[in-house]
């Protein structure tokens, strides 16, 4: 598995990073899937955040900034 590109602006361009913290990001993988770098909030929100949403034991719920997702909008494929 390999990261091939970032969706949206860099964390520095969005102002979402410092030298001491991580950087929220959305990354496209070489198999066409996507990965998200964010803050793990699974313990705070619970494994059932909505009645029809469940986090499996091998999954984590991560939070990314609004700016991260909005800046990626134009890079998200239609299909």
C-alpha positions in Angstrom: 0.0 0.0 0.0 1.3 3.4 -0.9 0.1 7.0 -0.7 -0.1 8.6 -4.1 -1.4 12.1 -3.5 -3.0 14.6 -1.0 -6.5 15.8 -1.5 -6.8 19.5 -0.9 -4.3 22.0 0.4 -1.3 21.1 2.5 -1.7 21.4 6.3 0.6 24.4 6.2 -1.5 26.2 3.6 -4.6 25.6 5.8 -2.9 26.7 9.0 -3.7 23.3 10.5 -0.3 22.3 11.8 2.5 23.5 14.1 6.0 22.1 14.6 4.8 20.3 17.7 1.6 18.7 16.4 0.4 16.4 13.7 -1.3 17.5 10.5 -4.8 16.5 9.5 -4.9 15.2 5.9 -6.7 13.2 3.3 -4.6 10.9 1.2 -5.4 8.9 -1.9 -3.9 5.4 -1.9 -2.5 3.5 -4.9 -5.5 1.1 -4.8 -8.0 4.0 -5.3 -9.1 4.1 -1.6 -8.4 7.0 0.8 -6.8 7.4 4.2 -7.4 10.1 6.7 -4.9 11.5 9.2 -6.8 13.0 12.2 -7.3 13.0 15.9 -8.6 9.7 17.3 -12.0 10.5 18.9 -13.3 6.9 19.2 -13.3 6.9 23.0 -15.0 10.3 23.2 -17.8 9.7 20.6 -18.2 6.0 21.2 -18.3 3.1 18.8 -21.9 3.9 17.8 -21.9 7.6 17.0 -25.3 7.4 15.1 -28.0 4.7 15.3 -26.9 3.4 11.8 -23.1 3.9 12.2 -20.8 1.5 14.0 -17.1 1.4 14.4 -15.7 -2.1 14.1 -12.9 -3.4 16.4 -10.3 -2.8 13.6 -11.5 0.8 12.9 -11.1 4.1 14.6 -13.1 7.3 14.3 -10.9 10.3 13.5 -11.6 14.0 13.5 -10.3 16.3 10.8 -10.7 20.0 10.6 -13.5 21.5 8.5 -10.9 23.3 6.5 -9.2 19.9 5.6 -12.4 18.5 4.1 -13.5 21.6 2.4 -10.1 22.1 0.7 -10.3 18.5 -0.5 -13.7 18.9 -2.1 -12.4 19.8 -5.6 -10.0 16.8 -5.6 -12.6 14.2 -4.6 -13.6 12.2 -7.7 -17.2 11.9 -8.8 -16.9 8.1 -9.0 
